[in-house]
Amino acid sequence: MVLMVGVAASGVAAAQVKTTAGLVQGISTDDGRIRVFKGIPYAAPPVGELRWQAPRPVAPWQGIREASTVAPACTQGSVFGDIAPANTGEDCLYLNVWTPARKAGERSPVMVWIHGGGFVAGFGAEPRHDGGAFARKGVVLVTINYRLGVFGFLSHPELTRESGRNASGNYGLLDQVAALRWVQENIAAFGGDPRNVTIFGESAGSFAVSALMASPLARGLFQKAIGESGAFFTAAGGTLALGPLAVTEQQGVKFAAAIGADSLAALRAKPAQELLQAATKAQLWFAPNIDGYFLAEDVYATYAAGRQAHVPLLAGWNADEMRMSVTLREDKPTAKSFAEETHKRFGDQAEAVLEVYPAGTDEEALESAAALASDLFIGYATWKWIEMHLQTGQAPVYRYSFDRKIPVPPDNKVMGVAATSRDIGARHAGEIEYVFGALEISLPKVPWEGADRKLSDEMTTYWANFARKGDPNGAGLPKWPRYDAKGRRVQHLDETIRSAEDSLRPRYEALDAYVTKQRAQVPGGTGTIR
C-alpha cells in the first residue's frame, strides 16, 4: 500500500479518516454520498514467524495511507468458479469500509460481512460484496479477508505447544475476531456505532457466524447476527464438521511429513505456493476445529446449554442449494435407485426419510433427491441452528427461504452441460447479489428482470432494518413475522414475498431423528450424515 505524506487534494480530503494506527484516505463516489476505503490493515501481516500464530496488532504508520485499491486476497487455489481473486498472498489481513457518514460521531449501524468459500477460498472485495447499496440505506458496511485453508486452519502439536494457550488451528476465525476488535476501536471514526454491530455471512461465512456466537472470544463484539446458508450443526463426516484438536493435530503431523518438514521451523520456511499445492494434491481440506480456545467445545454443546451469545438472529437458506448437482447428472436418480440409496444411507430409518422425500415415480424421485441433497448439504444444519437458538436463546429469531429461480444467460452451461433456470433454481450463494444490491455489478451478463431488482432492493432493506433495530420490518415492505414456537413462520423471498408456516418441517425432523440417534452412538456426541 502507498503511504502519502501531506495534505490530500481538495475534494478527496473528505475521504480521510484517522484510525488507531494512522490516517487512511479512501475515495468518494461520484455523487459524493458514500466514502469508500479499501485495503485497510486490521492486523500485522501473518508472514514468517507469524505464519500460524494468532493475529498481532498492525504497526502504526506515519503520513496518510492510501486506501482506494483492493488488497491481496488470502492465499488460495482455484476452487470455485465464481471466486477468482486477481492477486493473492499471505499478507492479506485487510478490510474494506463503505460509509454514508460525512463525519465521525454519526453513529450509523454497522454490518460486518464474512465471506464464504468453504474456508479455502473467497475474499472481502469480491464484486458481489460491493457495499454501496447498504451505505445508501444508512449502514456502514465492512468486508474482511481472513486466512484460509492450510494457512488459516493447520493444527500441529508444535503449534499447540508454542501458542501459550494449548491450542492450534482456527487462525482464520481468530482473524475474524481481530477484525471485529478493529471495528470496536475504529468504526466510530467512519461514522459507525460500535455498540450496534451486526455480523453476517454466507456458506462458510454463515458457519463462522454460528461459531462467533458460540465463542467466548467474540462476546460483546457484535449485537446481532445474520446467517445465510450454513452453520456448525452439520453431522460429523461432512467437509466442515468440527474435529477435536487431537485429531486435527495428527492431520497436521501427516501433512508436515508428506512435504518433508521435520519441524515447525521447516514448515514455516516452506514457500506459500508449495504448501498450497501440497494440500491441494493431497486433497486435504483444512477447516475449523474444536481447539479449546476459540471453541471450548462443540458448537452444538454450546447452544444446547444456552451458552451462545443471546443476540437477535436472522437466518435461512436457499430453496435449491444443491439442485443442479442432481438435475444435471448424467445418471439421474429413479424411483428405484433413490429408494435403494436412501436405505443404504439411513438404514433402519430409511422409511421415515422416504416418507418425507417420496419417490413414487421417477419424476418425484428426481425432485426428492434434489431436495435431500440440498438439505444434507446446508438446509438441515441451518434449520438446526435456528431451532437451537430459538429453544435456548433469549432474543428474536427471523427465518427466511430464498426461493427465486435465478435467471441465467441463454447460453448458460455448468460443467459443460446446458443448464436452465429450472435446472438450477435458487442455487447455493445465489442470494448474495440480491442481498448486496449488486446484480449488475456482479453478474452483468444475466438477463435480470424488474422482479429481481425489486426483490434485491427489498432484501437489502430487510437486512439493513435488522442491522438497525434487530427487526427486519419497515415501511413499504411485506410484514416479516418472528419465527417462534407459536407459528414458526418463514419469510419466502421470491418475485412475490410472502410469509407461511414451515411446511417442510417434517423433512428436518426426520433428519434430526437420524442425527440424534447417531450422535448418541458416537463418542463425544457428534452424529453422522454421510
C-alpha positions in Angstrom: 0.0 0.0 0.0 1.2 3.5 -0.8 1.8 6.0 2.1 1.1 9.6 1.1 2.6 12.4 3.2 1.0 15.7 3.3 -2.5 17.1 2.7 -4.7 15.4 0.0 -6.1 17.4 -2.9 -9.4 19.3 -2.4 -12.5 17.1 -2.9 -10.8 13.9 -1.8 -9.8 15.1 1.7 -13.3 14.4 2.9 -12.4 10.7 2.5 -9.7 10.9 5.1 -10.2 9.1 8.5 -7.9 8.7 11.5 -7.6 5.1 12.7 -5.7 3.9 15.8 -2.8 3.0 13.5 -2.8 6.2 11.4 -4.6 8.2 8.7 -6.2 6.5 5.8 -7.5 8.1 2.6 -10.2 6.5 0.5 -12.4 7.9 -2.2 -15.8 9.4 -2.5 -18.4 8.2 -5.0 -19.3 10.4 -7.9 -22.4 11.8 -6.2 -20.4 12.4 -3.0 -22.9 10.4 -0.9 -20.6 7.5 0.0 -17.0 7.2 1.1 -15.2 4.0 0.3 -12.0 2.7 1.9 -10.3 -0.4 0.6 -7.3 -2.3 1.8 -7.1 -1.1 5.4 -4.9 -3.4 7.5 -6.5 -4.7 10.7 -3.6 -6.9 11.8 0.1 -7.4 11.1 1.0 -9.5 8.0 0.9 -13.1 9.2 4.2 -14.0 7.4 7.5 -15.5 8.5 7.4 -16.3 12.2 3.8 -15.0 12.4 2.5 -17.7 10.0 0.2 -19.9 12.1 0.1 -17.5 15.0 -2.9 -15.5 16.3 -3.1 -12.2 14.6 -0.9 -9.4 16.0 -1.7 -5.7 16.1 -0.8 -3.7 13.0 2.2 -1.4 13.1 1.3 2.3 13.1 2.4 4.4 10.1 3.3 8.0 9.5 1.6 10.2 7.0 -1.5 9.2 5.1 -2.1 5.6 3.9 -3.8 5.3 0.5 -6.9 3.1 0.9 -8.5 3.2 -2.5 -7.3 -0.1 -4.1 -8.2 -3.7 -3.4 -5.6 -5.5 -1.2 -4.5 -9.0 -2.0 -6.8 -11.9 -1.1 -5.5 -14.5 1.2 -3.5 -17.3 -0.5 -5.9 -19.8 -2.1 -6.2 -22.0 -5.1 -8.8 -22.0 -7.9 -11.5 -23.9 -6.0 -14.8 -22.4 -7.1 -15.6 -20.9 -10.5 -17.4 -17.9 -9.1 -14.4 -16.8 -6.9 -11.4 -15.5 -8.8 -9.1 -13.0 -7.0 -6.7 -11.2 -9.2 -4.0 -11.1 -6.5 -3.3 -13.3 -3.5 -0.7 -13.6 -0.8 -0.1 -14.3 2.9 0.0 -10.6 3.6 -3.8 -10.3 3.4 -5.4 -9.2 6.6 -7.2 -6.2 5.3 -10.7 -4.9 5.3 -12.9 -2.5 3.3 -15.4 0.1 4.5 -18.3 1.8 2.8 -19.9 4.6 4.8 -22.6 7.2 4.2 -21.5 9.2 7.2 -19.9 12.6 6.5 -18.2 12.9 9.8 -17.3 10.9 12.9 -20.0 10.7 15.5 -23.0 10.0 13.3 -23.4 6.5 14.8 -24.8 4.6 11.9 -25.5 0.9 12.3 -22.6 -1.3 11.2 -22.6 -4.6 9.3 -19.5 -6.8 9.0 -19.6 -9.3 6.2 -17.7 -12.6 6.4 -17.3 -14.2 3.0 -17.9 -17.8 2.1 -15.8 -20.2 0.1 -15.5 -23.3 2.3 -12.7 -21.8 4.4 -10.4 -22.3 1.5 -11.4 -19.5 -0.9 -13.0 -16.1 -1.1 -12.1 -12.5 -0.3 -13.9 -9.5 1.1 -13.6 -7.4 -2.1 -15.5 -9.7 -4.4 -17.7 -7.6 -6.8 -20.8 -9.2 -5.3 -19.8 -7.8 -1.9 -20.0 -4.2 -3.0 -21.2 -2.2 0.0 -22.7 0.7 -1.9 -26.3 -0.3 -1.7 -26.1 -0.8 2.1 -24.4 2.5 2.5 -27.2 4.2 0.6 -29.6 2.7 3.1 -27.7 4.3 6.0 -25.4 1.4 7.0 -21.6 1.4 7.5 -20.6 -1.8 5.7 -17.3 -3.6 6.4 -16.0 -6.6 4.4 -12.9 -8.6 5.6 -10.3 -11.1 4.5 -9.2 -13.9 6.8 -6.7 -16.7 6.4 -7.8 -19.7 4.5 -7.0 -23.4 4.1 -3.7 -24.7 5.3 -2.7 -21.1 6.3 -5.8 -20.5 8.3 -6.5 -23.8 9.9 -3.5 -26.1 10.2 -3.1 -27.8 13.6 0.1 -29.3 14.8 1.4 -30.4 18.2 4.3 -27.9 18.0 1.9 -25.1 17.2 -0.2 -26.1 20.2 2.8 -26.0 22.5 4.1 -22.7 21.3 0.7 -21.0 21.4 0.7 -20.4 25.2 -2.9 -21.5 25.3 -2.6 -25.2 24.4 -4.4 -24.7 21.1 -3.7 -24.6 17.4 -5.7 -24.1 14.2 -8.6 -21.6 13.8 -6.3 -18.8 12.8 -8.9 -17.7 10.2 -11.5 -17.4 12.9 -9.1 -15.5 15.2 -8.6 -13.1 12.3 -12.3 -12.5 12.3 -12.2 -11.7 16.0 -9.3 -9.3 15.4 -11.3 -7.6 12.6 -14.3 -7.2 15.0 -12.0 -5.7 17.6 -10.7 -3.3 14.9 -14.3 -2.3 14.3 -14.8 -1.6 18.0 -11.8 0.6 18.1 -12.1 2.4 14.8 -15.6 2.3 13.3 -16.8 5.4 15.1 -14.2 7.4 13.1 -16.1 6.3 10.0 -19.5 7.3 11.4 -20.4 3.8 12.6 -21.8 2.8 16.0 -19.6 0.2 17.7 -22.5 -0.6 20.0 -24.7 -1.6 17.1 -22.7 -4.2 15.0 -24.3 -7.0 13.0 -22.1 -9.8 11.7 -23.4 -11.6 8.7 -22.0 -14.2 6.2 -22.9 -16.8 3.7 -21.9 -20.5 3.5 -18.6 -20.8 5.3 -19.2 -17.2 6.4 -22.5 -18.3 7.9 -20.8 -21.2 9.6 -18.4 -18.6 11.1 -21.3 -16.5 12.3 -22.7 -19.5 14.2 -19.2 -20.1 15.7 -18.6 -16.5 16.7 -21.9 -16.7 18.5 -20.5 -19.7 20.4 -17.0 -18.4 21.1 -16.2 -16.6 24.3 -13.5 -14.6 22.5 -16.2 -12.8 20.4 -18.5 -12.0 23.2 -19.6 -8.3 23.2 -18.1 -7.6 19.8 -21.5 -7.7 18.0 -25.1 -7.2 18.9 -26.9 -9.0 16.0 -26.3 -11.9 13.6 -27.4 -12.9 10.1 -26.6 -16.3 8.7 -27.1 -17.2 5.0 -26.9 -21.0 4.3 -24.8 -22.7 6.8 -24.0 -23.4 10.5 -21.8 -25.7 12.5 -24.6 -28.1 13.1 -23.6 -30.4 10.3 -23.2 -34.0 11.3 -19.7 -35.4 11.5 -18.2 -36.8 8.3 -19.0 -33.7 6.4 -16.3 -31.4 5.0 -16.8 -28.7 7.6 -17.7 -30.9 10.5 -15.7 -29.8 13.6 -13.0 -32.2 14.7 -11.3 -32.3 18.1 -7.8 -30.8 18.4 -6.1 -34.2 18.9 -7.4 -35.4 15.5 -6.6 -32.3 13.6 -3.1 -32.2 15.1 -2.4 -35.6 13.6 -3.6 -34.4 10.2 -1.1 -31.6 10.5 1.7 -34.1 11.5 1.0 -36.3 8.5 0.9 -33.2 6.2 4.3 -32.0 7.5 5.8 -35.4 7.0 4.4 -35.6 3.5 6.2 -32.4 2.4 9.4 -33.3 4.3 9.1 -30.8 7.1 10.5 -32.3 10.3 10.0 -29.3 12.5 7.8 -26.2 12.8 10.7 -24.1 11.6 10.9 -26.2 8.4 7.2 -25.8 7.9 7.4 -22.0 8.2 10.4 -22.0 5.8 8.3 -23.6 3.0 7.1 -21.2 0.3 3.4 -20.5 0.4 2.7 -21.9 -3.0 4.4 -25.2 -2.1 2.2 -25.6 1.0 -0.9 -24.7 -1.1 0.0 -27.2 -3.8 0.8 -29.9 -1.4 -2.5 -29.5 0.4 -4.4 -29.5 -2.9 -2.6 -32.6 -4.2 -3.3 -34.5 -1.0 -6.9 -33.3 -1.2 -6.7 -32.1 2.4 -9.4 -29.7 3.5 -8.1 -27.7 6.4 -11.1 -26.2 8.3 -12.1 -25.0 11.8 -11.6 -27.4 14.8 -12.5 -27.6 18.5 -9.3 -26.1 19.7 -10.2 -25.4 23.3 -9.6 -21.7 22.9 -11.7 -20.1 20.2 -14.1 -23.0 20.6 -14.0 -24.5 24.1 -16.4 -27.3 23.0 -18.5 -28.4 20.0 -20.8 -25.6 18.8 -23.8 -27.9 19.3 -23.0 -28.3 23.0 -22.6 -24.6 23.5 -26.1 -23.9 22.1 -27.7 -26.9 23.8 -26.5 -25.4 27.1 -27.6 -21.9 26.2 -24.1 -20.6 26.4 -24.2 -18.8 23.0 -24.4 -15.1 22.5 -28.1 -14.2 23.0 -28.4 -11.8 20.1 -31.2 -11.4 17.6 -30.7 -13.9 14.7 -32.0 -13.7 11.1 -31.1 -16.8 9.2 -32.2 -19.1 6.4 -31.1 -20.8 3.2 -31.9 -21.2 -0.5 -34.6 -23.5 -1.8 -32.4 -25.3 -4.3 -28.9 -25.2 -2.6 -27.7 -28.3 -4.5 -30.4 -28.9 -7.0 -28.2 -28.8 -10.1 -25.9 -31.5 -8.6 -28.8 -33.8 -9.2 -30.7 -32.4 -12.2 -27.5 -32.1 -14.3 -26.2 -35.5 -13.5 -25.9 -38.0 -16.4 -27.2 -40.8 -14.2 -30.3 -39.1 -12.8 -32.0 -40.9 -9.9 -35.0 -43.0 -10.5 -37.7 -44.2 -8.0 -35.8 -47.5 -7.7 -32.3 -46.1 -7.3 -33.3 -43.3 -4.9 -35.0 -45.8 -2.6 -32.0 -48.1 -2.7 -29.6 -45.3 -2.0 -31.8 -44.0 0.9 -31.9 -47.4 2.5 -28.2 -47.7 2.2 -27.5 -44.3 3.8 -30.2 -44.2 6.5 -30.6 -47.9 7.4 -33.5 -48.7 9.7 -34.6 -45.0 9.5 -34.8 -45.0 5.7 -38.6 -45.5 5.6 -39.1 -42.4 7.8 -36.9 -40.4 5.4 -38.7 -41.8 2.3 -42.0 -40.7 3.8 -40.9 -37.1 3.7 -38.8 -37.4 0.5 -41.2 -39.6 -1.5 -40.2 -41.4 -4.7 -43.4 -42.9 -6.1 -42.3 -42.1 -9.7 -39.0 -41.2 -11.4 -40.0 -37.6 -11.6 -40.9 -37.5 -7.9 -37.6 -39.2 -7.1 -35.7 -36.6 -9.0 -37.3 -33.8 -7.0 -36.8 -35.6 -3.7 -33.2 -36.4 -4.5 -32.6 -32.7 -5.3 -34.3 -31.6 -2.0 -32.4 -34.2 0.1 -29.1 -33.2 -1.4 -29.8 -29.6 -0.6 -30.9 -30.4 3.0 -27.9 -32.7 3.7 -25.6 -30.0 2.4 -27.0 -26.9 4.0 -30.7 -27.0 4.9 -30.7 -29.3 7.9 -27.7 -27.7 9.6 -29.1 -24.1 9.2 -32.5 -25.3 10.4 -30.9 -26.9 13.5 -29.0 -23.7 14.3 -32.2 -21.7 14.1 -34.1 -24.2 16.2 -31.4 -24.4 18.9 -31.1 -20.6 19.2 -34.9 -20.4 19.4 -35.0 -23.0 22.2 -32.1 -21.8 24.3 -31.7 -18.2 23.3 -33.3 -15.1 24.7 -33.6 -12.9 21.6 -35.9 -12.6 18.5 -35.4 -15.1 15.6 -36.4 -14.4 11.9 -36.2 -17.2 9.3 -36.3 -16.9 5.5 -36.3 -19.1 2.4 -34.8 -17.6 -0.7 -37.0 -19.1 -3.5 -36.3 -17.0 -6.6 -35.4 -19.2 -9.6 -32.5 -17.1 -10.7 -32.3 -16.0 -14.4 -29.4 -17.4 -16.3 -27.9 -16.3 -19.7 -29.3 -18.1 -22.8 -26.1 -20.0 -23.3 -25.5 -20.9 -19.7 -23.6 -24.0 -19.0 -22.5 -25.8 -15.9 -19.5 -28.1 -16.3 -20.2 -28.1 -20.0 -23.9 -29.0 -19.6 -26.6 -26.6 -20.8 -28.4 -25.5 -17.7 -31.8 -23.7 -17.4 -33.2 -21.6 -14.6 -35.4 -24.6 -13.7 -32.4 -26.9 -13.5 -30.5 -24.6 -11.2 -33.4 -22.9 -9.2 -32.5 -20.9 -6.1 -28.9 -22.1 -6.0 -26.3 -22.0 -3.3 -24.8 -18.5 -2.9 -27.4 -17.1 -5.4 -28.9 -14.7 -2.8 -25.6 -12.8 -2.3 -26.1 -10.4 -5.2 -29.6 -9.8 -4.1 -28.6 -9.0 -0.5 -25.9 -6.6 -1.6 -28.0 -5.0 -4.4 -25.2 -5.9 -6.7 -27.0 -7.8 -9.5 -25.4 -5.9 -12.5 -22.1 -5.3 -10.6 -21.6 -9.0 -10.0 -23.2 -10.7 -13.0 -23.7 -8.2 -15.9 -24.5 -11.0 -18.4 -27.5 -12.3 -16.6 -30.8 -11.1 -18.0 -32.1 -9.6 -14.8 -35.8 -8.7 -14.7 -37.6 -6.0 -12.9 -38.8 -8.6 -10.3 -35.1 -9.3 -9.5 -34.3 -5.7 -8.9 -37.3 -5.2 -6.8 -36.6 -8.3 -4.7 -33.0 -7.2 -4.3 -33.9 -3.8 -3.0 -36.4 -5.4 -0.6 -33.8 -7.8 0.7 -31.2 -5.2 1.2 -33.8 -3.1 3.1 -34.8 -6.1 5.3 -31.1 -6.7 6.1 -30.4 -3.1 6.8 -33.5 -2.7 9.0 -32.4 -5.8 11.0 -29.0 -4.3 11.5 -30.5 -1.0 12.7 -33.0 -2.4 15.2 -33.0 -6.2 15.4 -36.2 -6.4 13.3 -36.3 -6.6 9.5 -39.7 -4.9 9.2 -40.2 -1.4 7.9 -42.3 0.9 5.8 -43.1 -0.4 2.3 -42.1 -4.0 3.0 -44.3 -7.1 3.3 -44.5 -7.9 7.0 -42.0 -10.4 8.3 -43.3 -12.2 11.4 -40.9 -13.6 14.0 -40.1 -17.3 13.9 -41.2 -18.6 17.3 -42.7 -21.7 18.9 -46.2 -20.5 18.3 -46.1 -20.2 14.5 -42.6 -20.9 13.1 -43.4 -18.5 10.2 -40.9 -18.5 7.3 -40.5 -15.4 5.0 -40.4 -16.7 1.4 -38.3 -14.3 -0.7 -39.4 -14.5 -4.3 -41.0 -12.4 -7.0 -43.8 -12.0 -4.5 -42.7 -12.1 -0.9 -45.0 -14.0 1.5 -45.0 -15.5 4.9 -46.1 -19.0 5.6 -45.8 -21.7 8.3 -42.9 -24.1 7.8 -44.4 -26.8 5.5 -41.0 -28.6 5.3 -40.6 -29.1 9.0 -41.3 -32.9 8.7 -38.2 -33.3 6.5 -35.9 -31.7 9.0 -37.4 -33.6 11.9 -36.8 -36.9 10.1 -33.2 -36.0 9.5 -32.9 -34.7 13.1 -34.1 -38.0 14.4 -31.4 -39.8 12.4 -28.7 -37.4 13.5 -29.8 -37.6 17.2 -29.5 -41.4 17.1 -26.1 -41.2 15.5 -25.0 -38.5 18.0 -25.9 -40.8 20.9 -23.8 -43.6 19.4 -20.6 -41.7 18.7 -18.1 -40.8 21.5 -18.2 -37.1 22.0 -21.9 -36.9 21.0 -21.5 -36.0 17.3 -23.8 -37.5 14.8 -23.1 -38.6 11.2 -24.7 -38.0 7.9 -22.6 -39.3 5.1 
